[in-house]
Amino acid sequence: MARHERLSTLLDLLAKREKLDVEEVAAELNVSAATIRRDLDHLAEQQLLTRTHGGAVANDLAYDLPLRYKTARHAPEKQRISAAAAALVSNGMVVGLNGGTTTAGVARALAMRADLADAPGLTIVTNALNIAHELAVRPNMKIVVTGGVARPQSFELSGPLATLVLSQLSLDLLFLGVDALHPAAGAFACHEGEADINRLMVNNAARVVAVADSSKLGRRAFARICDISDVHEVVTDSDADPDVTAALKAAGIPVQIA
């Protein structure tokens, strides 16, 4: 297991158990106790957990993994989802991208489409600093950043400044990254501020495509973004629960399996 995958796994385990024992986790992950101690020390330096004698305990940040640790999770699935989603874009569109690893993948897939290099190009509206940074060097794309207060876990901007900008804009197509998508309850985010901004993006978009790997489907999270009826299409991967995809289709929402 690569180190970044191990760090992500440790944070996942900590979120579930609230405390970790070095010897137990080392045995579970089949690595040395010294390796786990170094990993926990590294995460403690970034204030993602609190070290204890023989292990670690969760702190307030542990429930929401920073984007850099989420990137490696379900990576092949997210790449396929991103490529399928990017294929839905036509030249000249105004495309919205909220924050998240899958929407960042969509941004990269759009940047690699040679057919979008010709005028008039695309206008990208995003509240994600990492997406704006990655696309800013693309001369065929006009990048509009919402402004607002940045969250270090997701690089998303939220708050009144983001609301002010988004309220003046109209999107042809929004790629909506979610923390959970339920066929009855709707789309969710873990943070209420991000949910507010994402909801405004949904309201201002002519078409909303939720991009979510199979681990997000059939679940709920803390803050609801929108009703499921506000989502026009879902792009997910082949591991998606057939019952959940059937429920989405029964609600009139096409599901594309990437």
N, C-alpha and C positions, 0 to 999 in steps of 0.2 A: 504493500500500500504506500503510495506516494505521501510525502509529508503534508501537502495541502489537503489531501483526502482524509488523512488521519486527524488533522486539526478540526476539520469540519465534523468528523465523526465524534470527536471528543465533545464538541459543543452541542451536538445533537443529543448525546448521552446525558450530558449535564442538564440540558433543558428538560429531559424526561425524568431524571432521578434526583435532581437538585444537589447531589453531592457525588463525588467519585473517589474511589480508592485506587491508588497507583497500582498495587499488586494485582487487583482484580481486573482492572482495565488492560494492563499489560498482557495478562493471560488471554483475555477476550480478543485482543487485536494481534496476538502472537508476536509481540515485540518485547524488548527488554524494559524493565522498570525504569532504568536510567533514561531511555528514550521518552517514555511517558512523562517523567519529571521535567525533562527539557521542554517538551511540548506544553505542559501546564505552566511552566515558568514563562514561556513565550506568550501564551494567552493572557496570563496575569499581567505582564508588562503592558499589554494593550487594554487592560481593565475590562476584559471579557469574562473574568472569573476571579475568585479570591482563593489563593493558595492556603491550604491548611497542612498540619502535620500529617503526612501520609496521603495527601490527596488534594481535593479542591471542592469548593462549594459555589453555587450559582450566585451571581449578583444581578442587578436590575437589567443589565444589557443582554444577558445570556439567552433570553427567549427569542431574540431577533438577530439572526446571524448576519454579520456584515457581508456586503456583496462579494468581497474578495474570497470569502469562504464558501459562498453559495455557487460560485461559478463552475466548480468541478462536478457538482451534483447533477446527475442525469444529463451530462454534457452531450453524448451522441444524440439523445432524443431532442434536446433543445436545438441542436444544429439542424436537424431535419425539420423541426417545426419552423425555425427561422427562415430556412430556404423556401418552404412552402408558403409561408406568409408573405415574404418579399415578392413572390411571383404574382401576388394579387395587386401590386402597385403598377399604375400606368404613369407615363411621363406627364409632367405638369400638375400632378396632384399636390394637395396640401395634406401631409401625413402627420398624424400625432403619434408620439411614442412616450408613454410614461416610463417610470424607472423599473429596473429588474433585469435579471440575467437573460431572460428570453427576449425581451424587447431590445436589449443591447445586441443580441445575436441578430435580430431582424435588421437593426441599423447596419451591422457589418455586412449582412447579405445584400442590402440595398446598395451599399458602397461598392460592392463587387460586380453589380450588374452593368455591363458595358453599354447596354442599350439605353440606360438612363443618363449616359454622359452627354447626350445631345440636348440642345436648348429645346424647350424651356426648362428642363430639369425639374427638380423637386423642391418643395418648401417643406422643411421638417420643423415641427413644433414640439418641443420637449421640455419637461421639467427635470430632466436627469442630466447632471453635470457630466457624467462619464460619456453619455451618448453625444452630447454637444461637443465635447472635447474630441471625440473620435471622428466626428463628421465635419468639423469646422474646416479641415484642410481640403475638403472636396469642393472644387470650384463649380461643379454642376448642381450643388445643393445650397439653398438658402436656409440657414439655421436660425430659428427663432427660439430663444430661451426665455422661460417665463419670469425669471427672477423669484425671489423668495428666500426662505431660510433653509439651509442645507441640513439634511440628516446624514450623519456619518455612516450609518448602517447601509443605506440604500443609494446615497448620492442624490436623492430626490429633493427638489425645492418645493416648499409648501408655505402656507400662510397668506396674509392679505395681499402681498405684492404679487404672488403667483395668481391669486384670484383676480386681481385687477387686470392683468395682462390677458389671461385666458377668456375673461368675460367679453373681450373685444374681438375675439378671433373665431373663425369658422373652419372646421376641418372636413375634408372630403372623406378621410379614412383614419380611424384610430386603431392602433394595435394596443390592446389593453393587456398588460401583464397583471396577474393576480396572485394572491397568496392562497386563495381557495375559490372554487367555482362549484356551486351546487345547483342542480337542475330545477329545484323548486325555490330555493332561497335567494339565489343570485350570485353576484361576484363580490369578493371580499378582499380587504387588505388587513395587515396586522396593526397598522398605525392609523389612528383616526384622522390625522392631518393629511396623510397621503390619500386616504379614502375620499376626503372632501375635494381635493384637487382632481383626483381621477374621475370623480362623479361629474365635475364641471366639464372635463374633457369629453366624457360620454355625452353629456347634454348638448355639446356644441359640435358633435360629429354627425355627419350624414350616415356613416356606416361604422359599426363597431365590431372588430374582430378580436375575440379573446384568444390569446396565445398562452397555452398552459400545458405543461407536461402532465402525464397521467397521475402523478402523485398529488396534484392539486385538485383533481376532479372528485366530486361527491363529498367535498369537505366544506366547512364553514370556518371563518376566522373572526377576529374581534370586531372589525368595522366594515359595514356593508357599503360597497361602492354603488351598486345599482341593482335593479330587478333583472332577472334573467331575460325578460322580454325586451330589455334595452340592448341585448347582445344579438347581433345579426348572424354571426358565424363563430365557430370554435375550431381552432387548429390545435390538435394534440398528437400524441404518439400511439404506437400500436399496442402499448401495454394498458391503454385506457380500459376501465371496467365496462364491459358491454352493456350492463344494466344502466349505467350512468349515461353512456352515449345514446342508448335507446330512449332514455327519458328526455334528453336534450332534443333529440329528433322529434319526439312526440310533442314537445313544446314548440315545434316549428323552427328549430334552430339547426341549420346544416352543420355537420361535424366532418371536418377533413382530417383523415388520419395520415400523418407524415411518417 
